[in-house]
Amino acid sequence: MVTLYGIPNCDTVKKTLTYFKEKNIPVSFHNFKTEGISAEKLEEWFSAASINKVVNKASSTYKGLDEAARKALEEPHSAIPVIQEHTSVIKRPIVEARGKTLVGFKKDEYDEIFG
């Protein structure tokens, strides 16, 4: 099963959902804007992909944070509460499938994994 984490109005999330639909791959969608995200899940992502890939420093949410919050996003233990409060700072989408955690949408990478 493929689990896609994101927000429904994100263009990259839409593109990723379309990719899976075209490949007839069922997807479980987790809207972290409305459903939130657990500390445990964030720790898994940091371990699998690194905090620097999970946090989207180019996002308007990140740019709108004060200096203390941006500094907190440098370390996993201090980043978790900031991310849980500002979920739009998470790079989208995050896909869990076939034992992998994929951050963002890269068609070539997806083609390699999903055929």
Secondary structure as GFF3:
##gff-version 3
##sequence-region A 1 115
A	DSSP	beta_strand	2	6	.	.	.	ID=ss1
A	DSSP	alpha_helix	11	22	.	.	.	ID=ss2
A	DSSP	beta_strand	27	31	.	.	.	ID=ss3
A	DSSP	alpha_helix	32	35	.	.	.	ID=ss4
A	DSSP	alpha_helix	39	49	.	.	.	ID=ss5
A	DSSP	alpha_helix	51	54	.	.	.	ID=ss6
A	DSSP	alpha_helix	60	64	.	.	.	ID=ss7
A	DSSP	alpha_helix	67	72	.	.	.	ID=ss8
A	DSSP	alpha_helix	76	85	.	.	.	ID=ss9
A	DSSP	three_ten_helix	87	89	.	.	.	ID=ss10
A	DSSP	beta_strand	94	97	.	.	.	ID=ss11
A	DSSP	beta_strand	100	103	.	.	.	ID=ss12
A	DSSP	alpha_helix	107	114	.	.	.	ID=ss13
###
